[in-house]
Amino acid sequence: MATIYQVSELAGVSLSTVSRVLNENDYVSKKTKQKVLDAMKQLGYQPNSIARSLASNCSNSVGVLVSELDGPFFGEMMSAIEAQLRAAGKHVIITPGHSEEDKEKNGLEFLISRNCDAIIAHVEAVTDDYLVELNKGKTPIFLISRYVEQMKENCISLDNVMGGYLATKHLLDLGHRDITYIAGPLFKPDAADRLTGHKKALNEYNIHFDEQSLYVGDFKETGGYNGLKHFFENKKQFTAIVCANDEMASGVMKCAREHNFELPKDLAIIGFDNVHFTSYLYPTLTTIDNPVEQMGKMAANLVLRDIYKQNRADIEHIFSPNLMMRDSTPRSN
């Protein structure tokens, strides 16, 4: 099987010139390009991505690390990133980190070993210091849904404190005062920030944050179901509940109906993320819009601009959340 090195020798050009031909670079004369093409034909050479990578030191692939491969949130994120990169002629290699430090590190190291030109990472367990140090290596790291001050130019994130604030303020504005909160795992920066926003809204209304009104869930339906069950078992009195994501809010709805609650009359519920199923729940779910699709596209554009030097529109690094009012938050009696 012919190699790229044989093509280079037969055509009498450098490896970088062969690379430019393989990657359809305009900075090659027609005469030189034809010499390379003739050599490839004579040798029966079939170019592939590995050869392009060896010749150009560019694999045209981007690593993507996400916490999970399932669920509507990560599905939208991965789809947006992949579509934007594919439209620019790039490929993605995806691996999960499962929100565990060792697995996130293993995933990042795997993507680096695959000679990815850059990595877009949704990581929750590794430290800021680790990410900053890793970014000093040969493979640039871009973060999505996380803000690290020392890497702020490589971050695409959401103002989660504002999101948590908007969710609780909405209920307070409706007249609710007995509000419980189901958080995501608090080692995750977005979960901790959303809880901070919740406390900020309570403080504005001079309402003391009661630890008994907090349940730490898992960002899955089970977290919402078990959280509401926990409040029932502890005979907690409340008229409204804030969930740190929509999947937990759907779990709350299921548990509430099993306890013969009439929704939304007996309990106001608000979620976070505005994933696609929220407008199909009954009642439709009031939630905080987390523009993960736009953030995924923006992360891809950031890579295309900084790594591949493609012209891209202005990069928005921090997105603002918005309240999506639906039927699950009626006015308190």
C-alpha positions as CSV (number, residue, x, y, z in Angstrom):
1,M,0.0,0.0,0.0
2,A,1.4,3.4,-1.0
3,T,2.2,5.9,1.6
4,I,2.1,9.7,1.7
5,Y,5.9,9.7,1.9
6,Q,6.1,7.8,-1.4
7,V,3.8,10.3,-3.0
8,S,6.0,13.1,-1.7
9,E,9.1,11.5,-3.2
10,L,7.6,10.6,-6.5
11,A,6.1,14.1,-7.0
12,G,9.3,15.8,-5.9
13,V,7.5,18.0,-3.3
14,S,7.5,18.3,0.4
15,L,5.1,16.5,2.8
16,S,3.5,19.9,3.6
17,T,2.8,20.4,-0.1
18,V,1.1,17.0,-0.3
19,S,-0.9,18.0,2.8
20,R,-2.1,21.2,1.1
21,V,-3.3,19.2,-1.9
22,L,-5.0,16.6,0.3
23,N,-6.7,19.4,2.2
24,E,-7.6,21.3,-0.9
25,N,-5.6,24.3,0.1
26,D,-5.7,27.1,-2.4
27,Y,-2.1,28.0,-1.9
28,V,-0.8,25.4,-4.3
29,S,-0.1,26.1,-7.9
30,K,-2.1,24.1,-10.5
31,K,1.2,22.7,-11.9
32,T,2.3,21.4,-8.5
33,K,-1.1,20.1,-7.6
34,Q,-1.2,18.1,-10.8
35,K,2.2,16.6,-10.0
36,V,0.9,15.4,-6.7
37,L,-2.3,14.0,-8.2
38,D,-0.4,12.2,-10.9
39,A,1.9,10.6,-8.3
40,M,-1.1,9.5,-6.2
41,K,-2.7,8.0,-9.3
42,Q,0.5,6.2,-10.4
43,L,1.0,4.8,-6.9
44,G,-2.6,3.9,-6.4
45,Y,-2.6,6.1,-3.2
46,Q,-5.9,6.5,-1.4
47,P,-5.8,9.5,1.1
48,N,-7.3,9.1,4.5
49,S,-7.7,11.2,7.6
50,I,-4.7,9.7,9.3
51,A,-2.5,10.6,6.3
52,R,-3.8,14.1,6.3
53,S,-3.1,14.4,10.0
54,L,0.5,13.1,9.5
55,A,1.1,15.5,6.7
56,S,-0.5,18.6,8.0
57,N,-0.3,18.1,11.8
58,C,-4.1,18.6,11.6
59,S,-6.6,15.8,12.1
60,N,-9.7,17.9,11.3
61,S,-11.3,16.2,14.3
62,V,-12.6,17.7,17.5
63,G,-13.0,15.8,20.7
64,V,-16.2,16.3,22.6
65,L,-16.5,15.1,26.2
66,V,-20.0,15.2,27.9
67,S,-21.2,14.0,31.2
68,E,-23.7,11.5,29.7
69,L,-24.6,10.2,26.3
70,D,-28.3,10.0,27.1
71,G,-31.0,12.5,28.1
72,P,-32.4,15.5,26.2
73,F,-29.9,18.1,27.5
74,F,-26.8,16.3,26.3
75,G,-28.5,15.1,23.2
76,E,-29.2,18.7,22.1
77,M,-25.7,19.8,23.1
78,M,-23.9,17.0,21.1
79,S,-26.2,17.4,18.1
80,A,-25.5,21.2,17.9
81,I,-21.8,20.8,18.2
82,E,-21.6,18.0,15.6
83,A,-23.8,19.8,13.1
84,Q,-21.8,23.0,13.2
85,L,-18.5,21.3,12.9
86,R,-19.6,18.9,10.2
87,A,-20.8,21.9,8.1
88,A,-17.3,23.2,8.3
89,G,-15.8,19.9,7.2
90,K,-14.7,18.7,10.7
91,H,-15.5,15.5,12.5
92,V,-16.2,14.8,16.2
93,I,-15.1,12.1,18.5
94,I,-17.4,11.8,21.5
95,T,-16.8,10.2,24.9
96,P,-18.6,10.4,28.3
97,G,-17.1,11.5,31.6
98,H,-20.0,10.4,33.8
99,S,-19.4,13.4,36.2
100,E,-16.6,11.4,37.9
101,E,-13.1,12.8,38.2
102,D,-11.2,9.7,37.1
103,K,-13.5,9.1,34.2
104,E,-13.4,12.7,33.1
105,K,-9.6,12.7,33.2
106,N,-9.5,9.4,31.3
107,G,-11.9,10.8,28.7
108,L,-9.8,13.9,28.2
109,E,-6.6,11.9,27.9
110,F,-8.2,9.5,25.4
111,L,-9.3,12.4,23.2
112,I,-5.8,13.9,23.4
113,S,-4.3,10.5,22.4
114,R,-6.6,10.5,19.3
115,N,-4.8,13.6,18.0
116,C,-7.9,15.8,18.2
117,D,-7.1,19.4,17.1
118,A,-9.1,20.7,20.1
119,I,-11.5,19.4,22.8
120,I,-14.9,20.8,23.8
121,A,-15.6,19.6,27.3
122,H,-18.6,19.5,29.5
123,V,-16.8,18.5,32.8
124,E,-18.1,18.7,36.3
125,A,-15.8,16.8,38.6
126,V,-12.3,17.8,37.6
127,T,-10.9,21.0,39.3
128,D,-10.3,24.3,37.7
129,D,-6.5,23.9,38.3
130,Y,-6.5,20.7,36.4
131,L,-8.2,22.2,33.4
132,V,-5.9,25.2,33.4
133,E,-2.8,23.0,33.5
134,L,-4.2,20.6,30.8
135,N,-4.9,23.6,28.5
136,K,-1.2,24.4,28.5
137,G,-0.6,21.2,26.6
138,K,-0.6,20.4,22.9
139,T,-4.4,20.2,22.7
140,P,-6.5,23.3,23.4
141,I,-9.4,22.8,25.8
142,F,-12.7,24.7,25.4
143,L,-15.3,24.5,28.1
144,I,-19.1,24.5,27.7
145,S,-21.5,25.1,30.6
146,R,-18.6,26.0,32.8
147,Y,-16.7,29.1,33.6
148,V,-13.0,29.1,34.6
149,E,-11.6,32.6,35.1
150,Q,-8.1,31.7,33.9
151,M,-9.6,30.2,30.7
152,K,-12.4,32.6,30.2
153,E,-11.6,33.1,26.5
154,N,-12.1,29.4,26.0
155,C,-15.4,29.2,28.0
156,I,-19.0,29.2,26.8
157,S,-21.2,29.3,29.9
158,L,-24.6,30.2,31.3
159,D,-25.3,32.6,34.1
160,N,-26.6,29.9,36.4
161,V,-26.9,32.2,39.4
162,M,-29.3,34.4,37.5
163,G,-31.2,31.3,36.3
164,G,-31.7,30.1,39.9
165,Y,-32.7,33.6,40.9
166,L,-35.3,34.0,38.2
167,A,-36.9,30.6,39.0
168,T,-37.5,31.4,42.6
169,K,-38.3,35.1,42.1
170,H,-41.1,34.0,39.7
171,L,-42.7,32.0,42.5
172,L,-42.2,34.8,45.0
173,D,-43.8,37.3,42.6
174,L,-46.8,35.0,42.4
175,G,-47.2,35.2,46.2
176,H,-45.6,31.9,47.2
177,R,-43.6,32.0,50.4
178,D,-43.3,28.3,51.4
179,I,-41.0,27.1,48.7
180,T,-38.9,23.9,48.7
181,Y,-35.9,23.3,46.4
182,I,-34.5,20.2,44.8
183,A,-30.9,20.8,43.8
184,G,-28.6,18.9,41.5
185,P,-25.4,17.3,43.0
186,L,-23.8,20.3,44.7
187,F,-20.2,19.4,43.6
188,K,-21.3,20.4,40.1
189,P,-20.7,24.1,39.5
190,D,-24.0,24.7,37.7
191,A,-26.0,23.1,40.5
192,A,-24.2,25.1,43.2
193,D,-24.7,28.3,41.3
194,R,-28.4,27.7,40.8
195,L,-28.9,27.2,44.5
196,T,-27.0,30.4,45.1
197,G,-29.5,32.2,42.9
198,H,-32.4,30.6,44.8
199,K,-31.0,31.9,48.1
200,K,-30.5,35.4,46.6
201,A,-34.1,35.6,45.6
202,L,-35.3,34.5,49.0
203,N,-33.0,37.1,50.7
204,E,-34.5,39.9,48.6
205,Y,-37.9,39.0,50.1
206,N,-36.4,38.7,53.6
207,I,-37.2,35.0,53.7
208,H,-34.8,32.8,55.7
209,F,-33.3,29.9,53.8
210,D,-34.3,26.7,55.7
211,E,-32.0,23.7,55.2
212,Q,-35.1,21.5,55.8
213,S,-36.5,23.0,52.5
214,L,-33.6,21.6,50.5
215,Y,-33.1,18.2,49.0
216,V,-30.1,17.3,46.9
217,G,-31.1,15.2,43.9
218,D,-29.2,13.7,41.0
219,F,-30.4,15.7,38.0
220,K,-32.6,12.7,36.9
221,E,-36.3,12.0,37.3
222,T,-35.5,9.8,40.3
223,G,-34.0,12.9,42.1
224,G,-37.3,14.8,41.7
225,Y,-39.5,11.8,42.7
226,N,-37.4,11.0,45.7
227,G,-37.1,14.7,46.7
228,L,-40.8,15.3,46.8
229,K,-41.3,12.0,48.7
230,H,-38.7,13.2,51.2
231,F,-40.6,16.4,51.9
232,F,-43.8,14.5,52.3
233,E,-42.3,12.0,54.7
234,N,-40.8,14.9,56.8
235,K,-44.2,16.6,56.7
236,K,-42.8,19.8,55.2
237,Q,-45.4,22.4,54.4
238,F,-45.0,24.1,51.0
239,T,-47.0,25.5,48.1
240,A,-44.3,25.5,45.5
241,I,-41.2,23.7,44.5
242,V,-38.1,24.7,42.4
243,C,-36.3,22.0,40.6
244,A,-32.7,22.5,39.4
245,N,-33.5,20.8,36.1
246,D,-36.5,19.7,34.0
247,E,-35.9,16.0,34.4
248,M,-36.3,16.3,38.2
249,A,-39.4,18.4,37.7
250,S,-41.0,15.6,35.7
251,G,-40.2,13.2,38.6
252,V,-41.9,15.7,41.0
253,M,-45.0,15.6,38.8
254,K,-45.1,11.8,38.9
255,C,-44.8,11.6,42.7
256,A,-47.3,14.4,43.2
257,R,-49.9,12.6,41.2
258,E,-49.3,9.4,43.1
259,H,-50.1,11.3,46.2
260,N,-53.4,12.6,44.6
261,F,-52.2,16.1,44.1
262,E,-54.1,18.1,41.5
263,L,-51.6,19.9,39.4
264,P,-51.1,22.8,39.2
265,K,-53.8,23.6,41.8
266,D,-52.2,21.9,44.8
267,L,-48.5,22.5,43.9
268,A,-46.6,25.0,41.7
269,I,-43.6,23.5,40.0
270,I,-40.8,25.2,38.1
271,G,-37.9,23.5,36.3
272,F,-34.6,24.5,34.6
273,D,-33.2,23.9,31.1
274,N,-36.3,24.1,28.9
275,V,-35.6,20.8,27.2
276,H,-37.9,19.7,24.4
277,F,-40.4,17.7,26.5
278,T,-41.3,20.5,28.9
279,S,-44.1,21.8,26.6
280,Y,-45.6,18.3,26.4
281,L,-45.9,17.6,30.1
282,Y,-49.2,18.1,31.8
283,P,-49.4,20.7,33.0
284,T,-46.9,22.3,30.6
285,L,-43.8,23.1,32.7
286,T,-42.7,26.6,33.6
287,T,-38.9,26.5,33.4
288,I,-35.8,28.5,32.9
289,D,-34.4,28.5,29.3
290,N,-30.9,27.1,29.1
291,P,-30.0,27.7,25.5
292,V,-27.8,24.6,25.2
293,E,-28.3,24.3,21.4
294,Q,-27.0,27.9,20.8
295,M,-24.2,27.3,23.3
296,G,-23.2,24.2,21.5
297,K,-23.0,26.0,18.2
298,M,-21.1,28.8,19.8
299,A,-18.5,26.4,21.3
300,A,-18.1,24.9,17.8
301,N,-17.7,28.4,16.3
302,L,-15.1,29.3,18.9
303,V,-13.0,26.2,17.9
304,L,-13.5,27.0,14.2
305,R,-12.3,30.5,14.8
306,D,-9.4,29.9,17.1
307,I,-8.1,26.6,15.9
308,Y,-9.0,26.5,12.2
309,K,-8.8,30.3,11.6
310,Q,-12.2,30.4,10.0
311,N,-14.1,33.7,10.0
312,R,-16.9,33.5,12.5
313,A,-19.4,36.0,13.9
314,D,-18.8,37.6,17.3
315,I,-18.4,34.9,20.0
316,E,-20.8,35.2,22.9
317,H,-19.1,33.7,26.0
318,I,-21.8,34.0,28.7
319,F,-25.4,33.4,27.9
320,S,-28.3,34.8,29.9
321,P,-31.2,32.6,31.0
322,N,-34.8,33.5,30.5
323,L,-38.1,32.5,32.2
324,M,-40.4,30.4,30.1
325,M,-43.9,30.8,31.7
326,R,-46.3,27.9,31.2
327,D,-49.1,26.3,33.2
328,S,-47.3,24.6,36.2
329,T,-47.0,27.8,38.3
330,P,-50.5,29.2,39.2
331,R,-50.8,32.1,41.6
332,S,-50.8,31.1,45.3
333,N,-54.1,31.3,47.2
